[in-house]
Amino acid sequence: MKSIKLMIYGGQGRLKGIIEKEEDIVVIGTTENEMELLNLVNTASAMADVILLDAQSSGKYGQEVMTILKETHPSIPVVIFTACPENHYLIEAMCHGAAGYVLQSSGMKQLVMAIRQCANGQIVYPASFKALLMKRLQQDGEEKSSIPVDKVIEKLGAFSKREHELLILLTEGQTNQQISKNLFLSIGTVKNYVSRLYKKLNVRNRPELMALLYRFQK
């Protein structure tokens, strides 16, 4: 079984000993220093599969670091572990391209699961946040000051009917498997469509897509 190489930023390394008890996760470095983190990530021998930002009790999770990481290493998923349940922190994390957002109240089991899921290319957010964001995208579009989601999509670029359908399903929070069933397409075809849409919209993952739609709508 291949081990997941994890880099931890923040939290004074308090999670290292706990996480390393998992047989499939190896902590390859911990740091409180932003420049040291970037140097560690840039070391080929220590290339992380996942970066964990431990925000402790603060809502600040190193936005500047995330911005640089997403520019230099867009393929490395970032998981944020925080005590802050406020919605604006989640949306800010999405805007910075975080692949995972785990509340400390969820416990270590949920964090470890999120690390594994993000290492496998999945996006992990609390179910309540997912539902809230999808609801806000739809409800805000009904307000006079906001743009309906389908109109946002139209203004973002020229899309085929199939691409437009797929984008609508993505904003509803549907997984690739659900989209496959709804549109009668193979999983491979759905993934190809999603990859092309990401490239067309200049985003790298689903959180960035949702953040783009939300920002444009507002």
N, C-alpha and C positions, 0 to 999 in steps of 0.2 A: 504494500500500500504506500503510495507516494505521500510524503509529509507536506503539509502546508507551511510555507515559510512566512512568518508573521513579524512585522516591524511595529513597535509600539511607541507612540509619541504622546507625552504628557502623563500625568498621574503618578509621577515619581516611581514608575516601574512597579506599582502595587499589584498589577494584574499578572505579571510575568510568572510567578510561582504557581498561581492557580491554573493559568491556561496551559502551562507546560506539563501538567498532569495528564492532559489529553495526548494519547499516543500518536495522533495524526497531525498535531500542530507543534511546530518548533519555533520558538521566539529567537530570531536571529539578531535582535538589537532593541534597546530601549533608550530613549533620550528625551530630555526636556528642551533641548536646543534646536531651533528651527534649521540653522545651517548644518548642524551635525546630522540631522535627519536627512536632509537633501544629499549630503555627502555619502551617508550610509546607503541610501537608495541608489545612488549613482555607482556604487561599488558592484561590479559585475558578480563577484562571488557571493554577494549578500542580497541579490535581487529578490525583493519580497513578492510573495503571491498576493498578500493582503497587507494593508497598512491600517492599524487601529489607532484612532485618535481618542484618547481617554480625557474627556472634558470634566470629569469629576462633578463638582456642584455648580460649575460655571457654564454659562451658555456659550462661552467663547471656545472654539475648538480649533483655532489656527486657520482662519479663513485665508490668510496670505499664503500659508503653506499649501493649502489645498489648491489654490489658484495656480501656484507654480508646479505642483505635482501633476495636475491635470494637463498642463502645457507640456511638461517634459516626459511624463510617464502616464499617458491617458489610459493605458491598458491595466494599470494596477488599481484594483478596487479599494476604496477607502470606507471603513466602517467607523461611525461615530458612536461612542458610548457616553451617554449624558444623563444627568438628573433632570434636565429641563424638558417638560412636556409641552411648553408653549408652541403654538402653531407657527409663529413667525420664525422660530429657530429651525423647524423642520423645512420650511420653504426656503430659508437661506441656505441650508445644507444642500437641498436639491439644486438650487441655483449654482452651487459650487461643484456639483457633480458627484456628491456622496452616493456610494452604492448601497450603504446600509446606515440605518439610524435606529439605535437600540437604547431604550430607556433603562436606567440602572434599576428601576423598580421591577423590571422584567426578570432580573436575576442573571447569574452567570451561565446557566444552561441555555438561555435564549441568546446570549452573546456568542457563545461558542458555536451554536447552530448557525447564527448569522455569518460568522467568519467562514464556516464551511460553505454556506450557500453562496456568499459573495465570491469565494475562491472558485466556485463552479459557474460563475457568470450570472448569477441571479441578483435581483434587486430586492432588498429587505427593508421594509418599513413597518411600523406598527399598523395593524389592520384598521384601527380607529383613524389614523392619519390618512391612510389611503382613501378610506370612505369619505373623509372630510374634504380632501383635496378634489376628488372627483365631483363631489357635491357642489363645492365652491366654483369649480370650472363651469358647471352647468347652470347653477343659480346666478352667478355673477353675469353670465351671458344674457340673462333675462333683464338685467338692470339697464337703464338708459345710458349709464356712464360706461358700460362694458360692452364688449363685442361677443355675440354668440360663438360657441366653439367652432361650429361649421364655417362661420364667416372668418374666424381667425385663420383656420386652415386654408381657406381660399386666398387670403391675403399674404400668406407665407410663401406661396409659390404655385406653380402650375402642376397639378397632380391628376393622375388618371382616376377614373371612377373607382377602381380597385384600391388604389393608394388612399383615396379619400375615405373609403369605407374602413380600411385598416386603421387609419389615424383616429377615426371616431371610436373604434373598438379599443384602441390603446388608451385613449382618454378616459374610457370607462373602467380601466384597470384590468382588462382581460389579458390572460396569459397567452403565450404563443399557441398552446394546446387548445384553448377555448376559441381563439381566432380561427385556428385550423378547422375546427368543427363548424363554426358559424359560417365561414366562407367556403367550406368544402374544398380546402386546399391542404396539401401535405405540409408537415412541419417544416421540411426543408424549404419549400416555396415561401412559407410565411417568413422564415428567417431571412431569406434572400430579399424579400420585400422590405423587411424592417431595416436591414443593413443599408439598402439603397435609400430609404427614407432618412436614416440618420445622416448619410453622406450628403443628401440633398439639402437637409436643414442645418448641416454643420453642427450636429450634436453627436455625442459618443455613447449615450446610453439612455434608458427610459427616464431616469430622474431629470436629465438635462432637457429631454423633450418636453416633459410635463412643465418644467420651470419655464422653458421658452414660451409655451402656449399660455401659461399663467401670466407671465410678464407682459406679453404682447396684448393679451386680453385687457389688462389693466391700463 
